[in-house]
Amino acid sequence: MMDGVTVYGLISFQSGGWNLIDHTVGPTDVGYAVRQQRYGVPPAMLRLE
């Protein structure tokens, strides 16, 4: 079961292009919160502060 059509992606600009690092499609919980721990994303970018 999906919670709407929400898509979250974590991208990085490297070697002159954008690269997809991680993604979540139709999350039913806060799936993007682990990116702070896993990838070192600042909490402010994830709106966790």
C-alpha positions as CSV (number, residue, x, y, z in Angstrom):
1,M,0.0,0.0,0.0
2,M,1.4,3.4,-1.0
3,D,0.8,6.7,0.8
4,G,0.1,8.8,-2.4
5,V,2.6,9.4,-5.1
6,T,5.3,11.0,-3.0
7,V,8.9,10.4,-4.2
8,Y,12.0,11.4,-2.2
9,G,15.5,11.3,-3.8
10,L,19.0,11.9,-2.6
11,I,21.2,13.1,-5.4
12,S,24.9,14.2,-5.7
13,F,26.6,16.3,-8.4
14,Q,29.8,14.5,-9.4
15,S,31.9,14.5,-12.5
16,G,29.7,17.0,-14.3
17,G,26.4,15.2,-13.7
18,W,23.8,14.3,-11.2
19,N,23.9,10.8,-9.6
20,L,21.0,9.2,-7.7
21,I,22.3,8.0,-4.3
22,D,19.1,6.8,-2.7
23,H,15.3,7.0,-3.3
24,T,12.0,6.3,-1.7
25,V,8.7,5.9,-3.6
26,G,5.4,6.1,-1.8
27,P,6.7,6.0,1.8
28,T,4.3,4.9,4.5
29,D,6.7,6.2,7.2
30,V,9.6,8.7,7.5
31,G,12.0,6.7,5.2
32,Y,14.2,9.7,4.5
33,A,15.2,10.2,8.1
34,V,17.9,7.4,8.0
35,R,19.8,9.4,5.3
36,Q,21.2,11.6,8.1
37,Q,22.9,8.6,9.7
38,R,23.6,6.6,6.5
39,Y,24.9,9.4,4.3
40,G,25.7,12.3,6.7
41,V,23.0,14.6,5.3
42,P,22.6,17.6,7.6
43,P,19.3,17.5,9.6
44,A,18.3,20.9,8.3
45,M,18.2,19.6,4.7
46,L,15.8,16.9,5.8
47,R,13.7,19.4,7.8
48,L,14.4,17.3,11.0
49,E,15.3,20.4,13.0
